[in-house]
């Protein structure tokens, strides 16, 4: 009976989200997840190593490698000036296309991705103890949507409002393969990760432990 009616047979319930925010469970196939995990292995061996950024002098518990533009708190640069000075890897064309497809899937609008050209990705690696405090993504000049992909262990994602880090907010589980998009009225909502749940990643996703989160954005810095 447990085999016939396991958790994988029950459709996950997504809580109601504010306008502009969308969650698509299991959007990435396991094959796609494995392929992206292999690319992650290449990125961390690239010109700029994965590192924990410092916010007001304190290291984040999350480690990050960047594509297209290097992010450090409150600023984007082409070179990793706070790491080793090397230029970060280029933003891959396949990820541009993936971001456009993600917007279509999230919104149901076949034209939603037409004008979207992400040019940077923050690729975060979470271990069991990593957290992300409530924050807004405000370092971009563009207000185009943020596209977020999860691979590995499930996390508890807290998605809030645009005015305060406090309530109202919604907690939801983001599992391996899930897509989350926030744009429009929700683009500058506070959000964070309150917990990573170890041992919840599917064995076939390619990641032995922890969680990878890719957030694609338009910086609005084209030509600089």
C-alpha positions as CSV (number, residue, x, y, z in Angstrom):
1,X,0.0,0.0,0.0
2,X,2.8,2.4,0.9
3,X,4.5,1.6,-2.5
4,X,1.2,2.2,-4.4
5,X,0.4,5.5,-2.7
6,X,3.8,7.0,-1.8
7,X,4.5,10.7,-1.6
8,X,5.5,10.8,-5.2
9,X,2.0,10.0,-6.2
10,X,0.4,12.9,-4.4
11,X,0.3,16.2,-6.3
12,X,2.1,18.9,-4.3
13,X,0.0,21.7,-3.1
14,X,1.4,25.2,-3.8
15,X,0.2,27.9,-1.4
16,X,-1.4,31.0,-2.8
17,X,1.3,33.5,-3.9
18,X,1.1,37.2,-4.6
19,X,0.6,38.5,-8.1
20,X,3.8,38.2,-10.1
21,X,5.1,35.2,-8.2
22,X,4.8,31.7,-9.7
23,X,6.0,28.2,-8.7
24,X,6.1,25.3,-11.1
25,X,7.0,22.0,-9.3
26,X,9.3,19.5,-11.0
27,X,9.8,21.7,-14.0
28,X,13.4,20.4,-14.7
29,X,13.6,16.7,-15.5
30,X,16.1,14.6,-13.7
31,X,18.2,14.4,-16.8
32,X,18.2,18.1,-17.1
33,X,19.2,18.4,-13.4
34,X,22.1,16.0,-13.8
35,X,23.3,18.0,-16.8
36,X,23.2,21.3,-14.9
37,X,25.0,19.7,-11.9
38,X,27.8,18.7,-14.3
39,X,28.0,22.3,-15.6
40,X,28.1,23.5,-12.0
41,X,31.2,21.4,-11.5
42,X,32.8,23.2,-14.5
43,X,31.8,26.6,-13.2
44,X,33.4,26.1,-9.8
45,X,36.6,25.0,-11.5
46,X,36.5,28.2,-13.7
47,X,38.5,31.4,-13.4
48,X,36.7,32.5,-10.2
49,X,36.3,29.9,-7.5
50,X,33.1,29.5,-5.5
51,X,33.2,31.7,-2.4
52,X,31.1,33.0,0.5
53,X,30.4,36.7,-0.1
54,X,30.7,39.1,2.8
55,X,27.7,41.3,3.9
56,X,28.7,44.1,6.2
57,X,31.9,42.2,7.1
58,X,30.2,38.8,7.8
59,X,30.5,35.8,5.6
60,X,27.3,34.4,4.2
61,X,26.6,30.7,5.0
62,X,25.9,30.2,1.3
63,X,28.7,29.9,-1.3
64,X,28.3,31.5,-4.7
65,X,29.8,31.3,-8.2
66,X,28.6,33.8,-10.8
67,X,28.1,33.8,-14.5
68,X,28.0,36.8,-16.8
69,X,28.6,39.4,-14.0
70,X,30.2,39.0,-10.7
71,X,28.0,39.9,-7.8
72,X,29.1,41.2,-4.5
73,X,26.7,42.9,-2.1
74,X,25.2,46.0,-3.7
75,X,27.3,45.8,-6.9
76,X,27.9,43.9,-10.1
77,X,31.3,43.9,-11.9
78,X,32.8,41.9,-14.7
79,X,35.9,41.0,-12.6
80,X,35.7,39.3,-9.3
81,X,37.5,42.2,-7.5
82,X,36.8,40.7,-4.0
83,X,38.1,37.2,-4.9
84,X,41.0,37.0,-7.4
85,X,40.4,39.8,-9.9
86,X,39.6,37.4,-12.7
87,X,36.8,38.0,-15.2
88,X,33.8,35.7,-14.5
89,X,32.6,33.1,-17.1
90,X,30.3,34.3,-19.8
91,X,26.6,33.9,-19.4
92,X,25.7,30.8,-21.5
93,X,23.3,31.1,-24.5
94,X,21.5,28.0,-23.3
95,X,20.7,29.7,-20.1
96,X,19.2,32.7,-22.0
97,X,16.9,30.3,-23.8
98,X,16.1,28.4,-20.5
99,X,15.1,31.7,-18.8
100,X,12.7,32.6,-21.6
101,X,11.1,29.1,-21.5
102,X,10.8,29.4,-17.7
103,X,8.8,32.6,-18.0
104,X,6.4,31.0,-20.4
105,X,6.0,27.9,-18.2
106,X,5.5,30.0,-15.1
107,X,3.0,32.5,-16.4
108,X,1.2,30.5,-19.1
109,X,1.8,33.4,-21.5
110,X,3.5,32.2,-24.7
111,X,5.0,35.6,-25.2
112,X,6.2,36.2,-21.7
113,X,9.8,35.4,-22.5
114,X,10.1,37.4,-25.7
115,X,11.7,40.4,-24.2
116,X,13.6,38.6,-21.5
117,X,17.4,38.3,-21.9
118,X,19.0,37.3,-18.6
119,X,22.7,38.2,-18.5
120,X,23.8,37.1,-15.1
121,X,23.2,34.1,-12.8
122,X,24.0,33.8,-9.1
123,X,24.6,30.1,-8.5
124,X,24.4,29.4,-4.8
125,X,25.4,26.2,-3.0
126,X,23.7,25.4,0.3
127,X,24.9,22.8,2.8
128,X,22.7,21.5,5.6
129,X,23.5,24.5,7.8
130,X,23.2,27.3,5.2
131,X,20.5,29.9,5.4
132,X,19.6,33.1,3.5
133,X,18.1,36.0,5.5
134,X,15.2,37.9,4.2
135,X,16.4,40.4,1.5
136,X,15.3,42.1,-1.7
137,X,17.1,41.7,-5.0
138,X,17.7,45.3,-5.7
139,X,21.3,45.4,-7.1
140,X,20.0,45.2,-10.7
141,X,19.0,48.2,-12.7
142,X,16.4,46.2,-14.5
143,X,13.1,45.2,-12.9
144,X,12.7,42.2,-15.2
145,X,11.7,39.0,-13.4
146,X,14.1,36.8,-11.4
147,X,14.1,33.1,-12.5
148,X,15.1,30.6,-9.8
149,X,15.8,26.9,-10.3
150,X,16.4,24.4,-7.4
151,X,18.4,21.2,-7.6
152,X,19.2,18.8,-4.7
153,X,17.8,18.9,-1.2
154,X,14.4,20.5,-0.5
155,X,14.5,23.9,1.2
156,X,11.9,26.0,3.1
157,X,11.6,29.1,1.0
158,X,10.0,32.2,2.6
159,X,8.4,34.6,0.2
160,X,7.3,37.9,1.7
161,X,6.1,41.4,0.8
162,X,7.8,44.4,-0.7
163,X,7.6,46.6,2.4
164,X,9.1,44.7,5.3
165,X,11.1,41.6,6.2
166,X,8.3,40.6,8.5
167,X,4.8,39.3,7.9
168,X,2.9,38.8,5.7
169,X,4.9,36.1,4.1
170,X,4.4,32.6,2.7
171,X,6.6,29.5,3.4
172,X,6.7,26.8,0.8
173,X,8.9,23.9,0.0
174,X,11.2,24.1,-3.1
175,X,12.3,20.7,-4.2
176,X,14.7,19.4,-6.8
177,X,13.7,20.5,-10.2
178,X,11.3,23.3,-9.1
179,X,11.0,26.6,-10.9
180,X,10.1,29.8,-9.0
181,X,9.7,33.1,-10.8
182,X,9.0,36.5,-9.3
183,X,8.4,39.7,-11.3
184,X,5.9,42.5,-11.7
185,X,4.4,43.6,-8.4
186,X,6.4,40.8,-6.6
187,X,9.8,41.6,-8.2
188,X,11.1,43.4,-5.1
189,X,9.5,41.2,-2.5
190,X,11.6,40.1,0.5
191,X,12.5,36.5,0.4
192,X,14.9,34.0,2.0
193,X,15.7,30.4,2.9
194,X,15.0,29.4,6.5
195,X,16.0,25.7,6.3
196,X,17.6,23.1,4.1
197,X,16.3,19.6,4.6
198,X,19.2,17.1,4.3
199,X,18.7,13.8,2.6
200,X,15.7,14.9,0.5
201,X,17.4,15.2,-2.9
202,X,16.4,12.5,-5.5
203,X,19.3,10.1,-6.0
204,X,19.2,10.7,-9.8
205,X,19.6,14.5,-9.7
206,X,23.4,14.3,-9.8
207,X,24.0,16.1,-6.5
208,X,25.1,13.9,-3.6
209,X,24.3,16.4,-0.8
210,X,23.1,20.0,-0.4
211,X,21.2,22.3,-2.7
212,X,22.1,24.3,-5.8
213,X,20.0,27.3,-6.6
214,X,20.4,29.2,-9.8
215,X,18.9,32.7,-10.0
216,X,18.9,34.3,-13.4
217,X,18.5,38.1,-13.7
218,X,18.7,41.0,-16.1
219,X,21.3,43.4,-14.7
220,X,20.4,46.3,-17.0
221,X,24.1,46.9,-17.4
222,X,24.4,45.8,-21.1
223,X,27.2,47.6,-22.9
224,X,29.2,48.4,-19.8
